[in-house]
Amino acid sequence: MKVFVLDSGLGQDISKWFAIEGNSVKHFIYEATYSADYVSMYYGKGLFEFYGIERVSSYFKDAISSNFVFVTDVNFGKIVDELKEYVPVFGANSEAERLESERDLPYKLFKEKLNFPNNYHFKKVNEAIKFLEENKDKLFAIKLDKLQSNVGKIDKTYVPYYYEDALYYLKIIENNNLDVEVNLQEKIEGVEAAVTGIFNGKNFLQPVFVNFEEKRAFPSKDGLGTGGLTGEAGTIMFVEYNGKFYNELLKPTEEYLSKIGYYGFFDWNTIISKKDGKAYILEATVRPGYPTIFLIYTFLDLNKKSFTEIIYDTLMGKNFEIPVFKDKIGICNRIFPYDVFCPCRDNEPFLIIGLKQFLMKYPEKYLHFISVFYDETKKQFFGIPHSGPILVVTSLANSLSEARKENLEKVDLIKIIPDGWYREDIGKRLYWQKDILLKYGWISDEIYKKFF
């Protein structure tokens, strides 16, 4: 098949998946998403050539002559609207993007079907600051609408742990004169859990993917959040067939997604309250989540159905069971270079050591490139500077403890020069949170005993 990948700088590994299945792959990267020319210059270098991926400088002609288009991110809505007149597109059109970019829209659409935390929307930052100062006894997550890209350390979502922290963050936004709207979402104590499904224009395919993300860069509730700059530090995942996550969270959205002509990944991120057991919607994702997509790919039994076939059949509106390793629990770790939060950083690429040894020991589907290139002259892999995490490592196992142990053994094979890090505690919080999930029926006794 002819596959066209429309990318923002996250999907080089996705293009590789299509290429290794024998497709003719063309990759268009929207360079306006980059803040520096050197990032664009390095992106995919050496790897695209090795896998036979053609990087193109414009999208329309090549896209409409392909069998389908795969979109790796949001902010392509108008392009998707245009292309869908000519070719099937797996990704968010302009209507679907609003579910992610307008934080109060899901509440307006689904308030009768789903549960939401109290949310207070402000068109001006100073209005949000005033409200916060009048409600010092409450804690709110800060979620921004209309923020086009990260500005310094300003992300679209920020979860403070103290009133002073929240106030300081809003003051930074105000002092930078950012043209954003602010949502203050009242914090609920419980288990953060998400569910991702693949939507075929009519309904979600089974199974769906239940995941538990670690959003902090370091193993502390007060540490820096990875936020929009880097995505999650790691994720735990298992699959569910027509269970509570699907029936109570994804199924109520099917009618609307069908109405707006959506085909692609859809995810609800929630907090399951330890007080009443209800899942409260935090936000929607209408694209491949990162690193969630890499863990989903690891779960796929590609001997039964290729990734290309799964995407294409979804776009054709077919209703089929996704072939997965259903008796496994999965884990992923993201590997970060030192420059993610370092204010004094240069533009030199990071040397990556150990990838060849990794691939000699483990199948390729457990190693995923985000911001990596290969220097043919030096015969070395490098990480792209200023681009967030550079690698994701995944594992599947029979239990959470086995998955954690195996993944840490894999990650230990990889070294970043001059320095890098990853979290060693991914999944630990589920050892005590699992009881809340079991109590309120979000996981079955079978899953509880098998995985935990």
Residue pairs with C-beta under 8 A, 6 or more apart in sequence:
1 23
1 24
1 66
1 67
1 68
1 308
1 312
2 23
2 24
2 26
2 65
2 66
2 67
3 15
3 18
3 23
3 24
3 25
3 26
3 66
3 67
3 68
3 69
3 70
3 308
4 25
4 26
4 27
4 28
4 59
4 62
4 63
4 66
4 68
4 69
4 70
4 87
5 11
5 14
5 15
5 18
5 25
5 26
5 27
5 28
5 69
5 70
5 72
6 28
6 30
6 59
6 63
6 69
6 70
6 71
6 72
6 76
6 79
6 80
6 91
7 14
7 15
7 27
7 28
7 29
7 30
7 72
7 73
8 29
8 30
8 33
8 72
8 73
8 75
8 76
9 29
9 30
9 33
9 34
9 39
9 43
9 371
9 387
10 72
10 73
10 288
10 290
10 370
11 27
11 70
11 72
11 73
11 288
12 27
12 43
12 44
12 47
12 48
12 369
12 370
12 372
13 294
13 368
13 369
13 370
14 70
14 72
14 288
14 293
15 25
15 27
15 44
15 48
15 51
15 53
16 47
16 51
16 53
16 369
17 297
17 307
18 25
18 70
18 307
18 308
19 25
19 51
19 52
19 53
20 51
20 364
21 306
21 307
21 308
23 308
24 54
25 51
25 52
25 53
25 54
26 53
26 54
26 55
26 56
26 62
26 66
27 44
27 48
27 53
27 54
27 55
27 56
28 55
28 56
28 57
28 58
28 59
28 62
28 63
29 40
29 43
29 44
29 55
30 75
30 76
31 40
33 73
33 75
33 149
34 40
35 149
35 386
36 347
36 386
38 347
38 384
38 385
39 371
39 384
39 385
39 386
39 387
42 349
42 373
42 382
42 384
43 371
43 373
43 384
44 53
44 55
44 373
45 373
45 374
45 375
46 373
46 374
46 375
46 376
47 53
47 369
47 372
47 373
47 374
48 54
48 55
49 376
50 374
56 62
59 79
59 83
60 82
60 83
63 69
63 83
63 86
63 87
64 83
64 86
64 87
66 87
67 87
67 88
67 312
68 87
68 88
68 89
68 90
68 311
68 312
68 315
69 80
69 83
69 87
69 88
69 89
69 90
69 91
70 90
70 91
70 311
71 80
71 89
71 90
71 91
71 92
71 264
71 287
72 91
72 287
72 288
73 287
73 288
74 92
74 97
74 100
74 101
74 286
74 287
75 97
76 91
76 92
77 92
77 93
77 94
77 95
77 96
77 97
78 94
80 89
80 91
80 92
80 93
80 94
81 93
81 94
83 89
84 93
84 261
88 263
88 312
88 315
88 316
89 263
89 315
90 263
90 264
90 311
90 314
90 315
91 263
91 264
91 287
92 100
92 262
92 264
92 286
92 287
93 260
93 261
93 262
95 260
95 261
95 262
96 257
96 260
96 262
96 264
96 286
97 286
98 105
99 105
99 106
99 109
99 284
99 286
100 283
100 284
100 285
100 286
100 287
101 145
101 146
102 145
103 119
103 121
103 143
103 144
103 145
103 183
103 185
103 283
104 119
104 121
104 145
104 183
106 114
106 116
106 281
106 283
106 284
107 116
107 119
107 281
109 256
110 116
110 252
110 253
110 256
110 281
113 252
114 249
114 252
114 268
114 279
114 281
115 278
115 279
115 280
115 281
116 280
116 281
117 185
117 186
117 187
117 188
117 271
117 280
117 281
117 282
118 185
118 186
119 183
119 184
119 185
119 186
120 128
120 131
120 140
120 183
120 184
120 185
120 186
121 181
121 182
121 183
122 128
122 131
122 181
122 182
122 183
122 184
123 181
124 181
124 182
125 170
125 173
125 174
125 178
125 180
125 182
126 174
127 182
128 170
128 182
128 184
129 167
129 170
129 171
129 174
131 184
132 140
132 163
132 166
132 167
132 170
132 184
133 167
136 163
138 186
138 187
139 160
139 161
139 162
139 163
139 166
139 186
139 187
140 160
140 166
140 184
140 185
140 186
140 187
141 157
141 158
141 159
141 160
141 184
141 185
141 187
141 282
142 157
142 158
142 159
142 160
142 166
142 169
142 170
142 182
142 183
142 184
142 185
143 156
143 157
143 158
143 182
143 183
143 185
143 283
144 154
144 155
144 156
144 157
144 173
144 180
144 181
144 182
144 183
145 180
145 181
145 182
145 183
146 179
146 180
146 181
147 154
147 156
147 178
147 180
150 227
150 228
150 229
151 176
151 178
152 172
152 176
153 172
154 172
154 173
154 176
154 178
155 225
155 227
155 228
155 229
156 227
156 228
157 225
157 227
157 228
157 283
158 169
158 225
158 227
159 187
159 215
159 225
160 166
160 169
161 221
161 222
170 182
173 180
173 182
185 282
188 271
188 273
188 275
188 280
189 273
189 274
189 275
190 271
190 272
190 273
190 274
190 275
190 280
190 436
191 212
191 271
191 272
191 274
191 433
191 436
191 437
192 212
192 213
192 215
192 269
192 270
192 271
192 272
192 282
193 210
193 211
193 212
193 245
193 269
193 270
193 271
193 272
193 279
193 437
193 442
194 210
194 211
194 212
194 213
194 267
194 268
194 269
194 270
194 289
194 292
195 208
195 209
195 210
195 211
195 240
195 245
195 246
195 249
195 250
195 267
195 268
195 270
196 208
196 209
196 211
196 265
196 266
196 267
196 285
196 289
196 292
196 296
197 204
197 205
197 208
197 209
197 246
197 250
197 265
197 266
197 267
198 204
198 205
198 264
198 265
198 266
198 310
198 314
198 322
199 205
199 254
199 257
199 262
199 263
199 264
199 265
199 266
199 314
200 263
200 313
200 314
200 315
200 317
200 318
200 319
201 258
201 261
201 262
201 263
201 315
201 317
202 254
202 258
202 317
202 319
203 254
203 258
203 319
204 246
204 250
204 251
204 254
204 266
205 314
205 319
205 320
205 321
205 322
206 241
206 242
206 246
206 321
206 322
207 239
207 240
207 241
207 321
207 322
207 324
207 326
208 239
208 240
208 243
208 245
208 246
208 250
209 237
209 238
209 239
209 240
209 292
209 295
209 296
209 299
210 237
210 238
210 239
210 240
210 245
211 235
211 236
211 237
211 289
211 292
211 295
212 235
212 236
212 237
212 427
212 429
212 430
212 433
213 232
213 234
213 235
213 269
213 292
214 232
214 233
214 234
214 235
214 423
214 425
214 426
214 427
214 429
215 225
215 226
215 227
215 232
215 233
216 223
216 224
216 225
216 226
216 233
216 423
217 223
217 224
217 225
217 226
217 230
217 233
217 336
217 340
217 341
217 423
218 224
218 423
219 423
219 424
219 425
224 341
226 232
226 233
226 334
229 340
229 388
230 334
230 336
230 340
230 388
230 389
231 289
231 290
231 291
231 334
231 388
231 389
232 290
232 291
232 292
232 334
233 333
233 334
233 336
233 422
233 423
233 426
234 291
234 331
234 332
234 333
234 334
234 422
234 423
234 426
234 427
235 291
235 292
235 295
235 331
235 332
235 426
236 329
236 330
236 331
236 400
236 403
236 426
236 427
236 430
237 292
237 295
237 296
237 299
237 329
237 330
237 331
237 332
238 328
238 329
238 330
238 447
238 451
239 299
239 324
239 326
240 246
241 326
243 444
244 441
244 442
245 442
248 279
249 268
249 270
249 279
249 281
250 266
250 268
253 266
253 268
257 266
262 286
263 314
263 315
264 286
264 287
265 285
265 286
265 287
265 288
265 289
265 293
266 284
266 285
266 286
267 284
267 285
267 286
267 289
267 292
268 279
268 281
268 283
268 284
269 281
269 282
269 283
269 284
269 285
270 279
270 280
270 281
270 282
271 279
271 280
271 282
272 278
272 279
272 280
272 436
272 437
272 440
272 442
273 279
273 280
274 436
277 436
277 439
277 440
277 441
277 442
279 442
290 370
290 392
291 332
291 334
291 368
291 389
291 392
291 394
294 332
294 368
294 392
294 394
295 330
295 331
295 332
295 394
297 307
297 365
297 368
297 394
298 330
298 332
298 365
298 366
298 394
298 395
298 396
299 324
299 325
299 328
299 330
299 396
300 307
300 310
300 322
300 323
300 324
301 323
301 324
301 325
302 323
302 365
304 323
305 313
305 320
305 322
305 323
310 322
313 320
325 396
327 398
327 450
328 396
328 397
328 398
329 396
329 397
329 398
329 399
329 400
329 403
329 451
330 394
330 395
330 396
330 397
330 403
331 394
331 395
331 397
331 400
331 403
331 404
331 407
331 426
331 427
332 392
332 393
332 394
332 395
332 407
332 426
333 392
333 393
333 407
333 408
333 411
333 422
333 423
333 426
334 370
334 389
334 391
334 392
334 422
335 389
335 390
335 391
335 392
335 393
335 411
335 414
335 416
335 420
335 421
335 422
336 388
336 389
336 390
336 420
336 421
336 422
337 350
337 383
337 385
337 389
337 390
337 416
337 419
337 420
338 345
338 416
338 418
338 419
338 420
338 421
339 345
339 350
339 385
339 386
340 388
340 389
345 385
345 386
346 385
347 385
347 386
348 385
349 373
349 382
349 383
349 384
349 385
350 382
350 383
350 385
350 390
350 416
350 417
350 418
350 420
351 380
351 381
351 382
351 383
351 416
351 417
352 372
352 380
352 381
352 382
352 383
352 390
352 391
352 414
352 415
352 416
352 417
353 414
353 415
353 416
353 417
354 413
354 414
354 415
355 367
355 381
355 414
357 413
358 367
358 410
358 413
358 414
359 367
361 413
362 410
365 394
366 393
366 394
366 395
366 410
367 391
367 392
367 393
367 394
368 391
368 392
368 393
368 394
369 390
369 391
370 387
370 388
370 389
370 390
370 391
370 392
371 383
371 384
371 387
371 388
371 389
371 390
372 381
372 382
372 383
372 384
372 390
372 391
373 381
373 382
373 384
374 380
374 381
374 382
375 381
375 382
383 390
383 391
383 416
383 420
384 390
390 416
390 420
391 414
393 407
393 410
393 411
393 414
394 407
395 403
395 406
395 407
395 410
396 403
397 403
397 406
398 450
398 451
399 450
399 451
399 452
400 427
400 430
400 431
400 451
400 452
403 427
404 426
404 427
404 428
407 426
408 424
411 422
430 452
431 452
434 443
434 448
434 452
437 443
437 448
438 445
438 448
